[in-house]
Amino acid sequence: MVFDLRSFLQRELPPVSAEPTFDFSDRDFGDVQVSGPAVCNFTARLAAGEAALTLSVQAEVPGACARCLAPVRQSVEATAAFTVRQRDLADPDFELPLTANGCLDVAEWAYQELFLAIPRVLLCSPDCPGLCPVCGQRKTACTCAPTADAAPKDARLSVLQRFLCDE
């Protein structure tokens, strides 16, 4: 979706509202992917020569829990608001994705906001205990007896053990 921001600022136009959906399945989101369409809500209102732009985007992100590897499907929502003046369109450091003729690429803006909103670490729950270091099962289903030496020792940390023994 392309919104003619330059014309919107030059004319006294009524508010604009749209609810587009975008398919971001082929876009790069790092280690995660967005499944299904991203649902957006875009509005533009003109007041005192300034355009008030708002965008909200919601999408489903499937993946694996970073602690226990259980399947996770997380709903991610991002919102953004900008106030734009005519002179902002000529600024080379303007933050919104504009075409050469001053049109706002709403799909690209939605992609950028969603990219920043997706957590880099997906968890099945905030208090997920993870996997047992002995048997490899989820700690909630593990039958191993809890002991101090249950966790395998990391040889790379053995240097630090000397500091504890010196005291």
N, CA and C atoms as an extended XYZ file, in Angstrom:
501
Properties=species:S:1:pos:R:3:atomname:S:1:resname:S:1:resid:I:1 pbc="F F F"
N         0.847       -1.172        0.000 N   MET     1
C         0.000        0.000        0.000 CA  MET     1
C         0.894        1.237        0.000 C   MET     1
N         0.589        2.138       -0.898 N   VAL     2
C         1.333        3.391       -0.994 CA  VAL     2
C         0.367        4.528       -0.700 C   VAL     2
N         0.767        5.406        0.227 N   PHE     3
C        -0.058        6.550        0.619 CA  PHE     3
C         0.628        7.822        0.136 C   PHE     3
N        -0.097        8.651       -0.638 N   ASP     4
C         0.468        9.879       -1.195 CA  ASP     4
C         0.517       10.953       -0.105 C   ASP     4
N         1.590       10.932        0.654 N   LEU     5
C         1.762       11.837        1.787 CA  LEU     5
C         1.950       13.279        1.337 C   LEU     5
N         2.669       13.479        0.257 N   ARG     6
C         2.909       14.830       -0.242 CA  ARG     6
C         1.582       15.509       -0.606 C   ARG     6
N         0.729       14.838       -1.357 N   SER     7
C        -0.576       15.413       -1.723 CA  SER     7
C        -1.454       15.605       -0.510 C   SER     7
N        -1.383       14.677        0.426 N   PHE     8
C        -2.188       14.781        1.638 CA  PHE     8
C        -1.827       16.037        2.424 C   PHE     8
N        -0.548       16.379        2.481 N   LEU     9
C        -0.109       17.568        3.204 CA  LEU     9
C        -0.444       18.865        2.454 C   LEU     9
N        -0.464       18.811        1.130 N   GLN    10
C        -0.701       20.021        0.339 CA  GLN    10
C        -2.175       20.400        0.267 C   GLN    10
N        -3.054       19.453        0.386 N   ARG    11
C        -4.490       19.721        0.266 CA  ARG    11
C        -5.172       19.506        1.599 C   ARG    11
N        -6.278       20.142        1.775 N   GLU    12
C        -7.094       19.929        2.967 CA  GLU    12
C        -7.982       18.708        2.721 C   GLU    12
N        -7.467       17.538        3.009 N   LEU    13
C        -8.183       16.302        2.764 CA  LEU    13
C        -8.768       15.751        4.059 C   LEU    13
N        -9.854       15.004        3.956 N   PRO    14
C       -10.424       14.397        5.169 CA  PRO    14
C        -9.494       13.293        5.684 C   PRO    14
N        -9.680       12.882        6.931 N   PRO    15
C        -8.838       11.814        7.485 CA  PRO    15
C        -8.928       10.537        6.642 C   PRO    15
N        -7.840        9.817        6.627 N   VAL    16
C        -7.752        8.569        5.882 CA  VAL    16
C        -7.552        7.434        6.880 C   VAL    16
N        -8.282        6.350        6.659 N   SER    17
C        -8.133        5.175        7.501 CA  SER    17
C        -8.158        3.935        6.606 C   SER    17
N        -7.249        2.999        6.874 N   ALA    18
C        -7.177        1.776        6.078 CA  ALA    18
C        -6.754        0.620        6.972 C   ALA    18
N        -7.200       -0.573        6.629 N   GLU    19
C        -6.832       -1.777        7.359 CA  GLU    19
C        -6.274       -2.814        6.388 C   GLU    19
N        -5.080       -2.563        5.858 N   PRO    20
C        -4.489       -3.512        4.906 CA  PRO    20
C        -3.891       -4.725        5.625 C   PRO    20
N        -3.729       -5.796        4.890 N   THR    21
C        -2.987       -6.957        5.379 CA  THR    21
C        -1.812       -7.171        4.436 C   THR    21
N        -0.688       -7.562        5.007 N   PHE    22
C         0.530       -7.753        4.224 CA  PHE    22
C         1.098       -9.141        4.483 C   PHE    22
N         1.606       -9.760        3.444 N   ASP    23
C         2.244      -11.064        3.556 CA  ASP    23
C         3.746      -10.848        3.680 C   ASP    23
N         4.279      -11.103        4.873 N   PHE    24
C         5.708      -10.932        5.122 CA  PHE    24
C         6.430      -12.275        5.196 C   PHE    24
N         5.825      -13.337        4.676 N   SER    25
C         6.429      -14.662        4.792 CA  SER    25
C         7.766      -14.766        4.054 C   SER    25
N         7.980      -13.938        3.042 N   ASP    26
C         9.245      -13.986        2.301 CA  ASP    26
C        10.249      -12.942        2.780 C   ASP    26
N         9.905      -12.168        3.804 N   ARG    27
C        10.805      -11.130        4.310 CA  ARG    27
C        11.697      -11.682        5.412 C   ARG    27
N        12.859      -11.075        5.579 N   ASP    28
C        13.850      -11.513        6.546 CA  ASP    28
C        13.567      -10.899        7.914 C   ASP    28
N        13.322      -11.760        8.907 N   PHE    29
C        13.139      -11.322       10.285 CA  PHE    29
C        14.196      -11.941       11.188 C   PHE    29
N        15.345      -12.268       10.646 N   GLY    30
C        16.394      -12.889       11.439 CA  GLY    30
C        16.121      -14.371       11.614 C   GLY    30
N        16.118      -14.838       12.856 N   ASP    31
C        15.943      -16.261       13.145 CA  ASP    31
C        14.491      -16.709       13.181 C   ASP    31
N        13.550      -15.791       13.081 N   VAL    32
C        12.127      -16.154       13.139 CA  VAL    32
C        11.451      -15.799       11.822 C   VAL    32
N        10.253      -16.333       11.649 N   GLN    33
C         9.460      -16.011       10.473 CA  GLN    33
C         8.076      -15.602       10.921 C   GLN    33
N         7.437      -14.790       10.124 N   VAL    34
C         6.063      -14.385       10.385 CA  VAL    34
C         5.169      -15.315        9.574 C   VAL    34
N         4.241      -15.972       10.270 N   SER    35
C         3.332      -16.871        9.558 CA  SER    35
C         1.996      -16.171        9.349 C   SER    35
N         1.451      -16.344        8.196 N   GLY    36
C         0.164      -15.734        7.898 CA  GLY    36
C         0.295      -14.252        7.631 C   GLY    36
N        -0.817      -13.623        7.360 N   PRO    37
C        -0.773      -12.193        7.044 CA  PRO    37
C        -0.612      -11.328        8.300 C   PRO    37
N         0.041      -10.205        8.120 N   ALA    38
C         0.146       -9.198        9.180 CA  ALA    38
C        -1.012       -8.230        8.986 C   ALA    38
N        -1.786       -8.048       10.030 N   VAL    39
C        -2.964       -7.184        9.967 CA  VAL    39
C        -2.571       -5.799       10.473 C   VAL    39
N        -2.883       -4.781        9.678 N   CYS    40
C        -2.487       -3.412       10.017 CA  CYS    40
C        -3.699       -2.507       10.158 C   CYS    40
N        -3.474       -1.420       10.848 N   ASN    41
C        -4.447       -0.345       10.940 CA  ASN    41
C        -3.667        0.950       10.740 C   ASN    41
N        -3.970        1.660        9.656 N   PHE    42
C        -3.252        2.885        9.300 CA  PHE    42
C        -4.231        4.052        9.287 C   PHE    42
N        -3.859        5.166        9.934 N   THR    43
C        -4.676        6.375        9.889 CA  THR    43
C        -3.794        7.581        9.617 C   THR    43
N        -4.376        8.562        8.945 N   ALA    44
C        -3.698        9.834        8.673 CA  ALA    44
C        -4.717       10.951        8.877 C   ALA    44
N        -4.354       11.911        9.705 N   ARG    45
C        -5.225       13.059        9.967 CA  ARG    45
C        -4.409       14.326        9.770 C   ARG    45
N        -5.060       15.344        9.219 N   LEU    46
C        -4.398       16.619        8.960 CA  LEU    46
C        -4.883       17.650        9.958 C   LEU    46
N        -3.942       18.344       10.607 N   ALA    47
C        -4.289       19.393       11.560 CA  ALA    47
C        -3.176       20.427       11.559 C   ALA    47
N        -3.518       21.666       11.293 N   ALA    48
C        -2.575       22.790       11.306 CA  ALA    48
C        -1.368       22.534       10.404 C   ALA    48
N        -1.593       21.985        9.231 N   GLY    49
C        -0.518       21.765        8.281 CA  GLY    49
C         0.375       20.585        8.584 C   GLY    49
N         0.016       19.800        9.581 N   GLU    50
C         0.790       18.621        9.950 CA  GLU    50
C        -0.065       17.372        9.777 C   GLU    50
N         0.563       16.317        9.333 N   ALA    51
C        -0.136       15.041        9.195 CA  ALA    51
C         0.226       14.171       10.392 C   ALA    51
N        -0.804       13.722       11.110 N   ALA    52
C        -0.607       12.797       12.220 CA  ALA    52
C        -0.841       11.391       11.674 C   ALA    52
N         0.215       10.604       11.621 N   LEU    53
C         0.154        9.254       11.071 CA  LEU    53
C         0.277        8.238       12.197 C   LEU    53
N        -0.593        7.247       12.193 N   THR    54
C        -0.499        6.168       13.167 CA  THR    54
C        -0.569        4.836       12.433 C   THR    54
N         0.136        3.874       12.961 N   LEU    55
C         0.163        2.544       12.382 CA  LEU    55
C         0.211        1.534       13.513 C   LEU    55
N        -0.624        0.530       13.422 N   SER    56
C        -0.503       -0.623       14.308 CA  SER    56
C        -0.471       -1.851       13.421 C   SER    56
N         0.370       -2.797       13.785 N   VAL    57
C         0.536       -4.024       13.000 CA  VAL    57
C         0.586       -5.197       13.968 C   VAL    57
N        -0.106       -6.263       13.606 N   GLN    58
C        -0.173       -7.456       14.450 CA  GLN    58
C         0.081       -8.676       13.584 C   GLN    58
N         0.906       -9.613       14.093 N   ALA    59
C         1.230      -10.825       13.345 CA  ALA    59
C         1.541      -11.967       14.311 C   ALA    59
N         1.469      -13.178       13.803 N   GLU    60
C         1.800      -14.381       14.567 CA  GLU    60
C         3.211      -14.823       14.212 C   GLU    60
N         3.994      -15.154       15.235 N   VAL    61
C         5.374      -15.598       15.042 CA  VAL    61
C         5.526      -16.984       15.660 C   VAL    61
N         5.700      -18.014       14.818 N   PRO    62
C         5.945      -19.349       15.363 CA  PRO    62
C         7.439      -19.580       15.569 C   PRO    62
N         7.764      -20.473       16.473 N   GLY    63
C         9.167      -20.793       16.710 CA  GLY    63
C         9.301      -21.833       17.792 C   GLY    63
N        10.480      -21.939       18.355 N   ALA    64
C        10.763      -22.867       19.440 CA  ALA    64
C        11.216      -22.073       20.657 C   ALA    64
N        10.788      -22.517       21.829 N   CYS    65
C        11.191      -21.872       23.077 CA  CYS    65
C        12.712      -21.942       23.200 C   CYS    65
N        13.332      -20.853       23.561 N   ALA    66
C        14.789      -20.792       23.663 CA  ALA    66
C        15.329      -21.595       24.837 C   ALA    66
N        14.469      -21.945       25.802 N   ARG    67
C        14.934      -22.693       26.967 CA  ARG    67
C        14.610      -24.185       26.895 C   ARG    67
N        13.403      -24.538       26.429 N   CYS    68
C        13.000      -25.947       26.462 CA  CYS    68
C        12.704      -26.526       25.081 C   CYS    68
N        12.786      -25.726       24.042 N   LEU    69
C        12.588      -26.135       22.657 CA  LEU    69
C        11.156      -26.553       22.333 C   LEU    69
N        10.204      -26.249       23.194 N   ALA    70
C         8.797      -26.546       22.912 CA  ALA    70
C         8.298      -25.595       21.827 C   ALA    70
N         7.357      -26.030       21.006 N   PRO    71
C         6.817      -25.128       19.975 CA  PRO    71
C         6.115      -23.930       20.617 C   PRO    71
N         6.335      -22.764       20.039 N   VAL    72
C         5.761      -21.512       20.549 CA  VAL    72
C         5.101      -20.782       19.392 C   VAL    72
N         3.957      -20.201       19.651 N   ARG    73
C         3.298      -19.346       18.668 CA  ARG    73
C         2.936      -18.064       19.418 C   ARG    73
N         3.645      -16.988       19.117 N   GLN    74
C         3.495      -15.743       19.862 CA  GLN    74
C         2.868      -14.671       18.980 C   GLN    74
N         1.911      -13.966       19.536 N   SER    75
C         1.301      -12.843       18.838 CA  SER    75
C         2.122      -11.595       19.141 C   SER    75
N         2.528      -10.900       18.094 N   VAL    76
C         3.371       -9.707       18.248 CA  VAL    76
C         2.606       -8.515       17.702 C   VAL    76
N         2.616       -7.433       18.465 N   GLU    77
C         1.940       -6.216       18.027 CA  GLU    77
C         2.886       -5.032       18.177 C   GLU    77
N         2.853       -4.165       17.179 N   ALA    78
C         3.679       -2.954       17.203 CA  ALA    78
C         2.805       -1.762       16.839 C   ALA    78
N         3.055       -0.648       17.482 N   THR    79
C         2.356        0.588       17.146 CA  THR    79
C         3.378        1.698       16.984 C   THR    79
N         3.053        2.630       16.111 N   ALA    80
C         3.937        3.773       15.878 CA  ALA    80
C         3.096        4.976       15.490 C   ALA    80
N         3.597        6.139       15.826 N   ALA    81
C         2.918        7.392       15.478 CA  ALA    81
C         3.967        8.421       15.069 C   ALA    81
N         3.655        9.163       14.035 N   PHE    82
C         4.545       10.218       13.542 CA  PHE    82
C         3.724       11.447       13.217 C   PHE    82
N         4.330       12.593       13.411 N   THR    83
C         3.774       13.853       12.951 CA  THR    83
C         4.699       14.356       11.857 C   THR    83
N         4.122       14.612       10.683 N   VAL    84
C         4.924       14.966        9.513 CA  VAL    84
C         4.499       16.325        8.980 C   VAL    84
N         5.490       17.175        8.680 N   ARG    85
C         5.251       18.464        8.026 CA  ARG    85
C         5.793       18.392        6.605 C   ARG    85
N         5.394       19.315        5.788 N   GLN    86
C         5.825       19.344        4.389 CA  GLN    86
C         7.346       19.378        4.282 C   GLN    86
N         7.997       20.149        5.126 N   ARG    87
C         9.461       20.273        5.042 CA  ARG    87
C        10.178       18.972        5.419 C   ARG    87
N         9.512       18.094        6.178 N   ASP    88
C        10.118       16.813        6.553 CA  ASP    88
C        10.357       15.913        5.341 C   ASP    88
N         9.546       16.068        4.306 N   LEU    89
C         9.665       15.205        3.132 CA  LEU    89
C        10.977       15.426        2.380 C   LEU    89
N        11.586       16.601        2.527 N   ALA    90
C        12.858       16.898        1.862 CA  ALA    90
C        14.066       16.497        2.714 C   ALA    90
N        13.836       16.112        3.960 N   ASP    91
C        14.920       15.743        4.863 CA  ASP    91
C        15.481       14.373        4.474 C   ASP    91
N        16.785       14.285        4.166 N   PRO    92
C        17.349       12.988        3.768 CA  PRO    92
C        17.380       11.973        4.916 C   PRO    92
N        17.269       12.443        6.158 N   ASP    93
C        17.288       11.554        7.318 CA  ASP    93
C        15.881       11.252        7.838 C   ASP    93
N        14.873       11.516        7.035 N   PHE    94
C        13.486       11.254        7.440 CA  PHE    94
C        13.321        9.764        7.725 C   PHE    94
N        12.657        9.432        8.826 N   GLU    95
C        12.611        8.054        9.306 CA  GLU    95
C        11.639        7.148        8.568 C   GLU    95
N        10.621        7.685        7.982 N   LEU    96
C         9.620        6.851        7.325 CA  LEU    96
C        10.052        6.501        5.900 C   LEU    96
N         9.677        5.319        5.412 N   PRO    97
C        10.068        4.911        4.055 CA  PRO    97
C         9.235        5.619        2.992 C   PRO    97
N         9.849        6.562        2.311 N   LEU    98
C         9.171        7.332        1.266 CA  LEU    98
C         9.712        6.960       -0.106 C   LEU    98
N         8.839        7.056       -1.096 N   THR    99
C         9.286        6.911       -2.480 CA  THR    99
C         9.846        8.249       -2.931 C   THR    99
N        10.394        8.303       -4.120 N   ALA   100
C        11.009        9.537       -4.632 CA  ALA   100
C         9.995       10.669       -4.782 C   ALA   100
N         8.736       10.349       -5.019 N   ASN   101
C         7.731       11.405       -5.204 CA  ASN   101
C         6.940       11.711       -3.932 C   ASN   101
N         7.437       11.299       -2.768 N   GLY   102
C         6.816       11.673       -1.503 CA  GLY   102
C         5.671       10.788       -1.063 C   GLY   102
N         5.603        9.587       -1.564 N   CYS   103
C         4.574        8.644       -1.147 CA  CYS   103
C         5.123        7.745       -0.041 C   CYS   103
N         4.294        7.484        0.940 N   LEU   104
C         4.678        6.640        2.065 CA  LEU   104
C         4.389        5.181        1.718 C   LEU   104
N         5.399        4.342        1.842 N   ASP   105
C         5.240        2.904        1.628 CA  ASP   105
C         4.795        2.297        2.961 C   ASP   105
N         3.485        2.106        3.109 N   VAL   106
C         2.922        1.627        4.370 CA  VAL   106
C         3.365        0.192        4.648 C   VAL   106
N         3.487       -0.623        3.623 N   ALA   107
C         3.932       -2.004        3.812 CA  ALA   107
C         5.354       -2.050        4.373 C   ALA   107
N         6.243       -1.224        3.860 N   GLU   108
C         7.614       -1.184        4.361 CA  GLU   108
C         7.656       -0.648        5.790 C   GLU   108
N         6.830        0.360        6.083 N   TRP   109
C         6.764        0.898        7.436 CA  TRP   109
C         6.280       -0.186        8.402 C   TRP   109
N         5.268       -0.943        8.011 N   ALA   110
C         4.746       -2.025        8.847 CA  ALA   110
C         5.822       -3.093        9.068 C   ALA   110
N         6.567       -3.425        8.014 N   TYR   111
C         7.643       -4.404        8.141 CA  TYR   111
C         8.699       -3.926        9.140 C   TYR   111
N         9.110       -2.665        9.047 N   GLN   112
C        10.127       -2.130        9.947 CA  GLN   112
C         9.662       -2.150       11.401 C   GLN   112
N         8.424       -1.762       11.638 N   GLU   113
C         7.900       -1.737       13.009 CA  GLU   113
C         7.768       -3.151       13.564 C   GLU   113
N         7.320       -4.075       12.730 N   LEU   114
C         7.179       -5.460       13.165 CA  LEU   114
C         8.550       -6.082       13.432 C   LEU   114
N         9.525       -5.786       12.589 N   PHE   115
C        10.887       -6.297       12.771 CA  PHE   115
C        11.439       -5.895       14.138 C   PHE   115
N        11.200       -4.654       14.534 N   LEU   116
C        11.702       -4.167       15.824 CA  LEU   116
C        10.917       -4.715       17.008 C   LEU   116
N         9.658       -5.107       16.790 N   ALA   117
C         8.810       -5.575       17.881 CA  ALA   117
C         8.968       -7.062       18.184 C   ALA   117
N         9.440       -7.837       17.229 N   ILE   118
C         9.565       -9.280       17.440 CA  ILE   118
C        10.682       -9.546       18.442 C   ILE   118
N        10.386      -10.277       19.513 N   PRO   119
C        11.446      -10.588       20.480 CA  PRO   119
C        12.482      -11.513       19.851 C   PRO   119
N        13.719      -11.295       20.140 N   ARG   120
C        14.798      -12.108       19.583 CA  ARG   120
C        14.874      -13.466       20.277 C   ARG   120
N        14.274      -13.578       21.462 N   VAL   121
C        14.237      -14.832       22.197 CA  VAL   121
C        12.778      -15.158       22.478 C   VAL   121
N        12.286      -16.240       21.874 N   LEU   122
C        10.916      -16.675       22.119 CA  LEU   122
C        10.898      -17.634       23.302 C   LEU   122
N         9.941      -17.461       24.195 N   LEU   123
C         9.792      -18.340       25.354 CA  LEU   123
C         8.366      -18.855       25.414 C   LEU   123
N         8.203      -20.120       25.851 N   CYS   124
C         6.856      -20.665       25.983 CA  CYS   124
C         6.139      -20.014       27.163 C   CYS   124
N         6.890      -19.621       28.187 N   SER   125
C         6.369      -18.852       29.314 CA  SER   125
C         7.545      -18.114       29.943 C   SER   125
N         7.280      -16.994       30.598 N   PRO   126
C         8.400      -16.232       31.180 CA  PRO   126
C         9.191      -17.011       32.235 C   PRO   126
N         8.546      -17.971       32.902 N   ASP   127
C         9.233      -18.732       33.945 CA  ASP   127
C         9.587      -20.150       33.496 C   ASP   127
N         9.782      -20.363       32.210 N   CYS   128
C        10.146      -21.675       31.670 CA  CYS   128
C        11.455      -22.136       32.313 C   CYS   128
N        11.470      -23.317       32.941 N   PRO   129
C        12.699      -23.775       33.603 CA  PRO   129
C        13.752      -24.328       32.654 C   PRO   129
N        13.375      -24.660       31.429 N   GLY   130
C        14.350      -25.156       30.463 CA  GLY   130
C        14.487      -26.662       30.489 C   GLY   130
N        15.645      -27.148       30.035 N   LEU   131
C        15.914      -28.578       29.939 CA  LEU   131
C        16.842      -29.035       31.064 C   LEU   131
N        16.680      -30.273       31.475 N   CYS   132
C        17.544      -30.867       32.492 CA  CYS   132
C        18.913      -31.118       31.864 C   CYS   132
N        19.998      -30.696       32.491 N   PRO   133
C        21.327      -30.912       31.909 CA  PRO   133
C        21.793      -32.365       31.981 C   PRO   133
N        21.105      -33.202       32.760 N   VAL   134
C        21.501      -34.604       32.895 CA  VAL   134
C        20.785      -35.476       31.873 C   VAL   134
N        19.432      -35.421       31.867 N   CYS   135
C        18.675      -36.316       30.986 CA  CYS   135
C        18.192      -35.651       29.703 C   CYS   135
N        18.172      -34.332       29.648 N   GLY   136
C        17.776      -33.625       28.441 CA  GLY   136
C        16.285      -33.411       28.292 C   GLY   136
N        15.489      -33.877       29.242 N   GLN   137
C        14.046      -33.654       29.201 CA  GLN   137
C        13.721      -32.280       29.760 C   GLN   137
N        12.483      -31.850       29.492 N   ARG   138
C        12.045      -30.588       30.104 CA  ARG   138
C        12.084      -30.753       31.614 C   ARG   138
N        12.532      -29.742       32.324 N   LYS   139
C        12.678      -29.846       33.780 CA  LYS   139
C        11.351      -30.124       34.470 C   LYS   139
N        10.253      -29.718       33.888 N   THR   140
C         8.947      -29.994       34.493 CA  THR   140
C         8.586      -31.468       34.407 C   THR   140
N         9.149      -32.216       33.439 N   ALA   141
C         8.860      -33.638       33.270 CA  ALA   141
C        10.030      -34.517       33.723 C   ALA   141
N        11.102      -33.933       34.167 N   CYS   142
C        12.320      -34.653       34.534 CA  CYS   142
C        12.134      -35.376       35.868 C   CYS   142
N        12.681      -36.601       35.965 N   THR   143
C        12.612      -37.360       37.216 CA  THR   143
C        13.973      -37.457       37.899 C   THR   143
N        14.965      -36.757       37.391 N   CYS   144
C        16.297      -36.779       38.001 CA  CYS   144
C        16.243      -36.131       39.382 C   CYS   144
N        16.993      -36.694       40.307 N   ALA   145
C        17.054      -36.123       41.649 CA  ALA   145
C        17.882      -34.844       41.603 C   ALA   145
N        17.369      -33.765       42.187 N   PRO   146
C        18.142      -32.516       42.167 CA  PRO   146
C        19.357      -32.624       43.089 C   PRO   146
N        20.530      -32.489       42.525 N   THR   147
C        21.771      -32.500       43.300 CA  THR   147
C        22.630      -31.335       42.860 C   THR   147
N        23.585      -31.024       43.679 N   ALA   148
C        24.465      -29.891       43.370 CA  ALA   148
C        25.337      -30.195       42.163 C   ALA   148
N        25.722      -31.484       41.974 N   ASP   149
C        26.596      -31.802       40.844 CA  ASP   149
C        25.809      -32.298       39.637 C   ASP   149
N        24.513      -32.071       39.568 N   ALA   150
C        23.711      -32.571       38.446 CA  ALA   150
C        24.123      -31.924       37.132 C   ALA   150
N        24.509      -30.689       37.204 N   ALA   151
C        24.890      -29.994       35.974 CA  ALA   151
C        26.316      -30.378       35.592 C   ALA   151
N        26.550      -30.729       34.332 N   PRO   152
C        27.927      -31.040       33.927 CA  PRO   152
C        28.803      -29.795       34.049 C   PRO   152
N        30.020      -30.020       34.497 N   LYS   153
C        30.920      -28.885       34.690 CA  LYS   153
C        31.510      -28.465       33.362 C   LYS   153
N        31.637      -27.164       33.206 N   ASP   154
C        32.212      -26.595       31.986 CA  ASP   154
C        33.702      -26.360       32.241 C   ASP   154
N        34.537      -27.064       31.503 N   ALA   155
C        35.988      -26.973       31.705 CA  ALA   155
C        36.511      -25.561       31.492 C   ALA   155
N        35.827      -24.785       30.693 N   ARG   156
C        36.299      -23.416       30.428 CA  ARG   156
C        36.206      -22.535       31.668 C   ARG   156
N        35.378      -22.927       32.632 N   LEU   157
C        35.212      -22.121       33.844 CA  LEU   157
C        36.093      -22.608       34.988 C   LEU   157
N        36.890      -23.630       34.767 N   SER   158
C        37.724      -24.178       35.829 CA  SER   158
C        38.728      -23.156       36.363 C   SER   158
N        39.125      -22.212       35.563 N   VAL   159
C        40.050      -21.162       35.997 CA  VAL   159
C        39.415      -20.346       37.112 C   VAL   159
N        38.123      -20.117       37.027 N   LEU   160
C        37.443      -19.333       38.066 CA  LEU   160
C        37.350      -20.111       39.383 C   LEU   160
N        37.338      -21.422       39.325 N   GLN   161
C        37.246      -22.247       40.535 CA  GLN   161
C        38.437      -21.979       41.452 C   GLN   161
N        39.593      -21.682       40.875 N   ARG   162
C        40.775      -21.399       41.700 CA  ARG   162
C        40.561      -20.165       42.558 C   ARG   162
N        39.861      -19.171       42.068 N   PHE   163
C        39.597      -17.965       42.848 CA  PHE   163
C        38.738      -18.285       44.067 C   PHE   163
N        37.800      -19.189       43.909 N   LEU   164
C        36.944      -19.572       45.029 CA  LEU   164
C        37.708      -20.375       46.065 C   LEU   164
N        38.651      -21.185       45.636 N   CYS   165
C        39.436      -22.021       46.564 CA  CYS   165
C        40.465      -21.207       47.329 C   CYS   165
N        40.933      -20.098       46.781 N   ASP   166
C        41.966      -19.283       47.421 CA  ASP   166
C        41.432      -18.532       48.632 C   ASP   166
N        40.149      -18.327       48.694 N   GLU   167
C        39.597      -17.497       49.794 CA  GLU   167
C        39.429      -18.257       51.058 C   GLU   167
